[in-house]
């Protein structure tokens, strides 16, 4: 009879030691008149994690390091001594730690599939290809527009040159040397000196612009001065055409710059630098929902780039140093026990 009592007492002691911290935490929560939602909100954890801890179902939770942090934070919230609870946890599940790592979002959805971070790479590759095609299309379109518009002002140049040479007063004295060859046959018939007085008032008007003394010296080579005088206005006409083309080209260049600016607007990436001096669990997501890091990290350094804001979960904060935009981030204000959850770089 005495032997059976001792066996029963030993069995009860073993059961109490292997019972785990869950029932004790649940009883303390009920005595404090707190709901699971209140505890989850206070500890920055999900309802599912709190339920699994109270049921001692640690196989579905992250590694034992995180579970110890959950138990320690839970005990601190209920003003309990964490040492005996951690001892129960070690006796219960120290040898049953699962190597499967799950994110908190997957634990909430009760998904047992392993994460496939590699599945994100095709999406990023596809986005990069689409952006590259857009840039090539915009560049080709702008080149085609400039190619079509470039020959436009060139034919306009000869159209402007005759228009400019027509109103210029300089070609007007050119018809004057044409009647001058007539005096050669005029020596026989003298009644033709009448056109000469018509030419005489014209040179009187000529000295005012000072352009007519030149044709007076030029009538000897009658044909030579005319082509020599013509290239001068042609050259003068070329310069305004070039100046007329340049504003069009500048407007086209400004259009190209404007188009290029719209097409080349990339996402604003920011940089996170992580330094680990011990084992620590990390999960980092950016504003696009991209999982930048999701692993048990070893001592070393890791640099991430993404679109802010960043959702970050850090385990064993004493082993992690976080730098954002070249400024070190203090993890203590965001920590509950050894686990910190925070958002960086609000957009």
C-alpha positions in Angstrom: 0.0 0.0 0.0 2.8 2.4 0.9 4.6 1.5 -2.3 1.6 2.4 -4.4 1.3 5.8 -2.7 4.9 6.6 -3.4 4.5 5.6 -7.0 1.4 7.8 -7.3 3.2 10.8 -5.7 6.2 10.3 -8.1 3.8 10.1 -11.0 2.0 13.3 -9.9 5.3 15.1 -9.6 6.4 14.1 -13.0 3.1 15.2 -14.5 3.4 18.6 -12.8 6.9 19.0 -14.1 5.9 18.0 -17.6 2.6 19.9 -17.5 4.3 22.9 -19.0 3.6 26.6 -18.2 0.4 26.9 -20.2 -2.2 26.0 -17.5 -0.5 28.2 -14.9 -0.5 31.2 -17.3 -4.2 30.5 -18.2 -5.2 30.4 -14.5 -3.3 33.6 -13.8 -5.0 35.3 -16.7 -8.4 34.3 -15.6 -7.7 35.5 -12.0 -6.6 38.8 -13.6 -9.9 38.9 -15.5 -8.1 39.4 -18.8 -9.2 38.0 -22.2 -6.9 36.4 -24.7 -7.4 39.4 -27.0 -6.2 41.7 -24.3 -3.1 39.6 -23.6 -2.3 39.4 -27.3 -2.7 43.1 -27.8 -0.5 43.9 -24.7 2.2 41.5 -25.9 2.0 42.4 -29.6 1.3 38.8 -30.4 -1.6 37.1 -32.2 -4.5 35.3 -30.5 -3.3 32.1 -32.0 0.1 32.3 -30.3 -1.5 32.9 -26.9 -3.8 30.0 -27.3 -1.0 27.6 -28.3 1.1 28.7 -25.3 -1.8 28.1 -22.9 -2.4 24.7 -24.4 1.3 23.8 -24.3 1.2 23.2 -28.1 4.7 24.5 -28.8 5.3 22.4 -31.9 3.2 24.8 -34.1 5.2 27.8 -32.8 8.5 29.3 -33.8 11.8 28.0 -32.3 12.1 27.5 -28.5 14.0 30.8 -28.2 10.9 32.7 -29.2 8.6 30.6 -27.1 10.8 31.3 -24.1 10.4 35.0 -24.9 6.6 34.6 -25.1 6.4 32.9 -21.7 8.7 35.4 -20.1 6.6 38.4 -21.4 3.4 36.6 -20.5 4.6 36.1 -16.9 5.8 39.7 -16.6 2.3 40.9 -17.8 0.6 38.8 -15.0 3.3 39.7 -12.4 4.4 36.1 -12.1 7.9 34.7 -11.6 9.1 33.5 -15.0 11.8 31.1 -13.7 9.6 28.2 -12.7 7.5 28.6 -15.9 10.7 28.5 -18.1 11.8 25.4 -16.2 8.5 23.7 -17.0 8.9 24.8 -20.6 12.4 23.3 -20.8 11.3 20.0 -19.2 8.3 19.8 -21.5 9.5 20.8 -24.9 13.3 21.3 -24.8 13.9 18.1 -26.7 10.9 18.6 -29.0 11.9 21.8 -30.6 10.7 21.8 -34.2 13.1 22.9 -37.0 10.3 24.1 -39.2 10.2 27.9 -39.1 7.0 29.7 -39.7 6.2 33.4 -39.8 3.6 34.9 -37.5 1.3 35.6 -40.4 1.3 32.0 -41.4 0.7 30.8 -37.9 -2.4 33.0 -37.8 -3.7 31.4 -41.0 -2.9 27.9 -39.7 -1.0 27.2 -42.8 1.5 24.2 -42.5 3.2 24.8 -45.9 6.8 25.9 -45.7 7.4 29.4 -47.0 8.9 29.7 -50.5 10.8 32.9 -50.6 12.2 32.0 -54.0 8.7 32.3 -55.4 9.1 36.1 -55.1 11.9 36.2 -57.5 9.9 35.6 -60.7 7.6 38.5 -59.7 10.5 40.8 -59.2 12.0 39.6 -62.5 8.7 40.2 -64.3 8.4 43.7 -62.9 12.0 44.5 -63.9 11.3 43.2 -67.4 8.1 45.3 -67.7 9.9 48.4 -66.5 12.8 47.8 -69.0 10.3 47.4 -71.9 8.5 50.6 -70.9 11.8 52.5 -70.8 12.7 51.1 -74.2 9.3 51.9 -75.6 9.4 55.5 -74.3 13.0 56.0 -75.6 12.0 54.6 -79.0 8.9 56.8 -79.2 10.7 59.9 -78.4 13.4 59.1 -80.9 10.7 58.4 -83.6 9.0 61.7 -82.8 12.2 63.7 -83.0 13.1 61.9 -86.2 9.7 62.8 -87.8 9.9 66.4 -86.5 13.5 67.0 -87.4 13.0 67.1 -91.3 10.0 69.4 -90.8 11.9 72.6 -90.1 14.6 71.8 -92.8 12.2 72.3 -95.8 10.8 75.3 -94.0 14.3 76.9 -94.2 14.3 77.4 -98.0 10.7 78.6 -97.7 11.8 81.3 -95.3 14.8 82.3 -97.3 12.8 83.6 -100.3 10.3 85.2 -98.0 13.1 87.0 -96.2 14.9 88.0 -99.4 11.7 89.3 -101.0 11.0 92.0 -98.4 14.6 93.0 -98.0 15.2 96.5 -99.6 18.7 95.5 -100.8 17.6 93.6 -104.0 15.7 96.7 -105.1 18.8 98.5 -106.4 19.7 95.4 -108.4 17.2 96.2 -111.2 18.9 99.6 -111.5 22.0 98.2 -113.3 19.8 96.5 -115.8 18.8 99.7 -117.6 22.5 100.7 -117.5 23.5 98.4 -120.4 21.0 100.4 -122.6 23.2 103.5 -122.7 25.7 101.4 -124.8 23.3 101.5 -127.9 22.1 104.9 -126.9 24.8 107.1 -128.5 23.0 107.1 -131.9 19.5 107.8 -130.6 19.8 110.7 -128.1 16.1 110.9 -127.2 16.7 108.2 -124.7 18.5 110.3 -122.0 15.1 110.7 -120.4 15.5 107.4 -118.5 18.8 108.7 -117.2 17.2 111.5 -115.1 15.0 108.7 -113.7 18.1 107.0 -112.6 19.6 110.2 -111.2 16.9 110.7 -108.5 17.4 107.2 -107.5 21.1 107.6 -106.6 20.0 110.7 -104.7 18.0 108.4 -102.5 20.8 105.9 -102.5 23.4 107.8 -100.5 21.0 107.9 -97.6 21.1 104.1 -97.0 24.8 104.2 -98.3 24.1 100.9 -100.1 23.8 102.4 -103.6 27.4 103.6 -104.0 28.4 100.0 -104.2 26.2 99.2 -107.2 27.6 102.3 -108.9 31.1 100.8 -108.8 29.6 97.4 -109.7 27.9 98.1 -113.1 31.2 97.5 -115.0 31.0 93.8 -113.9 27.2 93.7 -114.4 26.8 90.0 -113.9 29.4 89.4 -111.2 28.1 91.7 -108.5 24.6 90.2 -108.7 25.6 86.7 -107.6 28.1 88.2 -105.1 25.3 90.2 -103.5 22.9 87.3 -103.5 24.9 84.9 -101.3 25.2 87.6 -98.6 21.4 87.7 -98.0 21.3 83.9 -98.4 23.9 83.6 -95.7 21.9 86.1 -93.6 18.8 84.1 -94.3 20.5 80.9 -93.2 21.4 82.3 -89.8 17.8 83.2 -88.9 16.6 79.8 -90.2 19.1 78.1 -87.9 18.0 80.4 -85.0 14.4 79.5 -86.0 15.2 75.8 -85.8 16.9 75.9 -82.5 13.8 76.8 -80.4 12.0 73.9 -82.0 14.8 71.6 -81.2 15.0 73.0 -77.7 11.2 72.4 -77.2 11.7 68.8 -78.6 14.5 68.2 -76.1 12.4 69.6 -73.3 9.5 67.2 -74.3 12.0 64.3 -74.4 13.2 65.3 -70.9 9.7 65.5 -69.6 8.7 62.2 -71.1 11.9 60.6 -69.8 11.2 62.0 -66.3 7.7 60.4 -66.2 8.8 57.0 -67.4 11.9 56.8 -65.3 10.1 57.4 -61.9 11.3 54.4 -59.9 10.2 53.3 -56.5 12.0 55.0 -53.6 14.2 52.3 -52.0 15.6 52.6 -48.5 18.4 50.6 -46.9 18.4 48.6 -43.7 21.6 47.4 -42.1 21.5 44.5 -39.6 24.4 43.3 -37.4 24.2 40.1 -35.5 26.5 39.1 -32.6 24.5 35.9 -31.8 21.7 33.7 -33.1 18.5 35.7 -33.7 15.2 35.2 -35.6 14.4 37.9 -38.1 11.4 38.7 -40.3 11.3 41.9 -42.5 8.6 43.0 -45.0 8.4 46.2 -47.0 5.4 48.3 -48.2 5.0 46.1 -51.3 4.5 43.0 -49.1 7.9 41.7 -50.2 9.5 39.4 -47.6 13.1 40.8 -47.5 14.3 38.5 -44.7 12.8 35.5 -43.0 15.3 33.2 -41.2 17.3 32.3 -38.1 20.3 34.6 -38.5 23.8 33.7 -37.4 26.5 36.2 -36.3 27.4 38.5 -39.2 26.0 41.4 -41.1 23.0 41.7 -43.5 22.0 44.7 -45.7 18.4 44.9 -47.1 16.8 47.3 -49.6 13.1 47.9 -50.0 10.2 50.4 -50.1 9.3 51.8 -46.7 7.5 51.4 -44.3 9.2 48.2 -43.1 7.4 45.7 -40.8 10.1 44.1 -38.6 10.1 41.3 -36.1 13.3 40.8 -34.1 14.0 37.9 -31.7 16.8 38.1 -29.1 17.2 41.9 -29.4 20.3 41.8 -27.3 22.1 40.1 -30.3 20.8 42.5 -33.0 21.9 46.0 -34.0 19.6 47.8 -36.5 20.6 50.8 -38.6 18.1 52.6 -40.9 19.2 55.5 -43.2 22.6 55.5 -41.4 21.0 56.0 -38.0 20.9 53.3 -35.4 17.5 52.3 -34.2 16.8 51.5 -30.5 14.9 48.3 -30.2 14.2 48.4 -26.4 11.1 50.7 -26.7 9.5 48.2 -29.1 10.4 45.0 -27.2 8.3 42.7 -25.0 10.8 40.5 -23.4 13.3 39.4 -26.0 11.0 40.0 -29.0 10.5 43.4 -30.7 8.0 44.3 -33.3 8.2 47.7 -35.0 7.5 49.7 -38.2 10.2 51.8 -39.8 10.1 54.6 -42.4 6.4 55.7 -42.5 5.6 56.8 -46.0 
